[in-house]
Amino acid sequence: MSLMERGIMKGQAMLFQITLSSMLLLITMPNSGAAGKEPGGPLIFEQRCSVCNRIASRIEIQGAGGSERLKYKGIMAGNGSGDPITTARVRLIVDAFNQPYDPKKIRAAGFFDDAGYCNTCQAFYCIDHWNPSTTGGGRCPKGHVKILDPY
């Protein structure tokens, strides 16, 4: 059982800061009611740009037990106030955004822009470092192309 799964099962408040090659991932686990937070607080993943450390994308999962909602803010687009998601998708997201990062798991999590992840560089980039175009695509600092806006 992973550290994250133990934290969820115990309902503890946790903040993980994981740094690898200038990437920072913040995960806020559900809280048991300590420190003024309500039980069952959101699960939050913030991917940081490997160049400037700004937030590249933010994933927030609210609720539990089959009534989860996903709020997403990607490189150029997001889903506003959120959408219902399945428990299976929650597991895909949790698996994808824990290190070591696996491009296949990130793709399976179902974010059109891979949450700012460049599969070739194996790094996250913010909107500025994706150099977005008016057509919805972008290039990472090393020139790899990605669709950043699905519309």
SEMIKOL-349092 format. One record per residue (C-alpha): residue number from 0; residue in three letters; x, y, z. Coordinates in Angstrom, 3 decimals. Example, Ala and Ser with C-alpha at 12.3 -4.5 7.8 and 13.67 -1.06 7.14 Angstrom:
# SEMIKOL-349092
REC  num  residuo      east     north        up
REC    0      Ala    12.300    -4.500     7.800
REC    1      Ser    13.670    -1.060     7.140
This chain:
# SEMIKOL-349092
REC  num  residuo      east     north        up
REC    0      Met     0.000     0.000     0.000
REC    1      Ser     1.440     3.388    -0.982
REC    2      Leu     1.947     6.294     1.396
REC    3      Met    -0.844     8.116    -0.409
REC    4      Glu    -3.291     5.228     0.027
REC    5      Arg    -2.440     4.994     3.743
REC    6      Gly    -3.087     8.724     4.091
REC    7      Ile    -6.465     8.449     2.385
REC    8      Met    -7.475     5.445     4.467
REC    9      Lys    -6.491     7.125     7.736
REC   10      Gly    -8.118    10.408     6.668
REC   11      Gln    -5.006    12.348     7.631
REC   12      Ala    -4.151    15.790     6.339
REC   13      Met    -0.958    15.552     4.342
REC   14      Leu     1.066    17.817     2.117
REC   15      Phe     3.677    16.174    -0.029
REC   16      Gln     6.297    18.267    -1.765
REC   17      Ile     8.226    16.173    -4.218
REC   18      Thr    11.047    17.780    -6.155
REC   19      Leu    12.671    16.069    -9.126
REC   20      Ser    14.573    17.869   -11.856
REC   21      Ser    13.115    21.232   -10.772
REC   22      Met     9.536    19.873   -10.875
REC   23      Leu     7.303    20.346    -7.863
REC   24      Leu     4.105    18.421    -7.255
REC   25      Leu     1.804    19.370    -4.399
REC   26      Ile    -0.767    16.887    -3.183
REC   27      Thr    -3.221    17.889    -0.476
REC   28      Met    -4.888    14.886     1.019
REC   29      Pro    -8.345    14.774     2.654
REC   30      Asn    -8.355    16.132     6.171
REC   31      Ser    -9.807    14.440     9.232
REC   32      Gly   -11.156    17.724    10.579
REC   33      Ala    -7.946    19.041    12.150
REC   34      Ala    -6.656    22.558    11.455
REC   35      Gly   -10.129    23.892    10.692
REC   36      Lys   -10.742    21.886     7.527
REC   37      Glu   -13.882    19.904     6.872
REC   38      Pro   -13.638    16.097     6.676
REC   39      Gly   -13.269    14.842     3.143
REC   40      Gly   -11.503    17.953     1.820
REC   41      Pro   -10.415    18.034    -1.812
REC   42      Leu    -7.551    16.084    -3.326
REC   43      Ile    -5.386    18.617    -5.183
REC   44      Phe    -2.552    18.091    -7.657
REC   45      Glu    -0.635    21.124    -8.900
REC   46      Gln     1.956    20.483   -11.585
REC   47      Arg     4.760    23.057   -11.618
REC   48      Cys     6.645    24.276   -14.671
REC   49      Ser    10.104    22.750   -14.807
REC   50      Val    11.515    26.067   -16.094
REC   51      Cys     9.976    28.761   -13.856
REC   52      Asn     8.111    26.796   -11.150
REC   53      Arg     4.753    28.477   -11.922
REC   54      Ile     1.653    26.312   -11.785
REC   55      Ala     1.268    24.524   -15.126
REC   56      Ser    -2.047    22.850   -14.311
REC   57      Arg    -4.298    22.204   -11.340
REC   58      Ile    -6.447    19.149   -10.681
REC   59      Glu    -8.939    19.197    -7.819
REC   60      Ile   -11.112    16.227    -6.881
REC   61      Gln   -13.940    16.922    -4.454
REC   62      Gly   -16.236    14.412    -2.769
REC   63      Ala   -15.874    10.694    -2.194
REC   64      Gly   -17.672     7.374    -2.411
REC   65      Gly   -18.947     7.650    -5.964
REC   66      Ser   -19.944    11.331    -5.866
REC   67      Glu   -16.599    12.816    -6.896
REC   68      Arg   -16.303    16.003    -8.962
REC   69      Leu   -13.285    17.038   -11.009
REC   70      Lys   -12.230    20.674   -11.384
REC   71      Tyr    -9.433    21.179   -13.895
REC   72      Lys    -7.412    24.187   -15.001
REC   73      Gly    -5.041    23.249   -17.799
REC   74      Ile    -2.571    25.180   -19.891
REC   75      Met    -5.176    27.036   -21.973
REC   76      Ala    -8.530    25.661   -20.857
REC   77      Gly   -10.344    23.931   -18.022
REC   78      Asn   -13.769    22.747   -16.980
REC   79      Gly   -14.988    25.686   -14.896
REC   80      Ser   -16.896    24.664   -11.785
REC   81      Gly   -16.266    20.960   -12.354
REC   82      Asp   -17.809    17.767   -13.684
REC   83      Pro   -18.832    14.471   -12.066
REC   84      Ile   -16.235    11.711   -12.470
REC   85      Thr   -16.086     8.028   -11.649
REC   86      Thr   -14.064     6.480    -8.862
REC   87      Ala   -12.127     4.613   -11.578
REC   88      Arg   -11.053     7.924   -13.130
REC   89      Val   -10.017     9.218    -9.709
REC   90      Arg    -7.695     6.212    -9.392
REC   91      Leu    -6.254     6.895   -12.890
REC   92      Ile    -5.543    10.504   -11.917
REC   93      Val    -3.926     9.543    -8.605
REC   94      Asp    -1.777     6.933   -10.371
REC   95      Ala    -0.761     9.368   -13.111
REC   96      Phe     0.297    12.280   -10.940
REC   97      Asn     2.551    10.495    -8.493
REC   98      Gln     6.236    10.130    -9.258
REC   99      Pro     7.822     8.548   -11.106
REC  100      Tyr     5.748    10.025   -13.911
REC  101      Asp     4.761     7.644   -16.669
REC  102      Pro     3.593     9.246   -19.944
REC  103      Lys     1.172     6.344   -20.527
REC  104      Lys    -0.469     6.861   -17.118
REC  105      Ile    -0.667    10.618   -17.664
REC  106      Arg    -2.339    10.028   -21.048
REC  107      Ala    -4.732     7.481   -19.459
REC  108      Ala    -5.818    10.089   -16.875
REC  109      Gly    -7.721    11.732   -19.739
REC  110      Phe    -6.548    15.356   -19.826
REC  111      Phe    -6.460    16.686   -23.400
REC  112      Asp    -3.231    18.610   -22.717
REC  113      Asp    -1.691    15.953   -20.440
REC  114      Ala    -1.830    18.557   -17.642
REC  115      Gly     1.064    20.418   -19.268
REC  116      Tyr     3.354    17.380   -19.465
REC  117      Cys     5.700    17.014   -22.438
REC  118      Asn     6.070    13.290   -23.052
REC  119      Thr     9.365    13.697   -24.916
REC  120      Cys    11.029    15.979   -22.345
REC  121      Gln     9.312    14.185   -19.455
REC  122      Ala     8.646    17.565   -17.826
REC  123      Phe     5.730    19.876   -17.046
REC  124      Tyr     5.611    23.379   -18.564
REC  125      Cys     3.384    26.414   -17.892
REC  126      Ile     1.524    28.392   -20.554
REC  127      Asp     4.476    30.735   -21.116
REC  128      His     6.905    27.887   -21.701
REC  129      Trp     4.517    26.018   -24.002
REC  130      Asn     4.587    29.082   -26.277
REC  131      Pro     0.934    28.687   -27.323
REC  132      Ser    -0.330    29.681   -30.759
REC  133      Thr    -3.709    31.146   -31.681
REC  134      Thr    -4.704    27.773   -33.160
REC  135      Gly    -4.575    25.987   -29.768
REC  136      Gly    -1.241    24.257   -30.170
REC  137      Gly     2.031    24.956   -28.481
REC  138      Arg     5.722    24.127   -28.450
REC  139      Cys     7.709    23.308   -25.343
REC  140      Pro    11.125    24.980   -24.828
REC  141      Lys    12.752    22.155   -26.818
REC  142      Gly    10.290    22.515   -29.732
REC  143      His     7.991    19.507   -29.125
REC  144      Val     4.428    20.159   -30.315
REC  145      Lys     1.244    19.535   -28.309
REC  146      Ile    -2.448    20.477   -28.643
REC  147      Leu    -3.219    22.595   -25.580
REC  148      Asp    -6.800    23.687   -26.278
REC  149      Pro    -9.322    21.085   -27.452
REC  150      Tyr   -11.651    23.695   -28.985
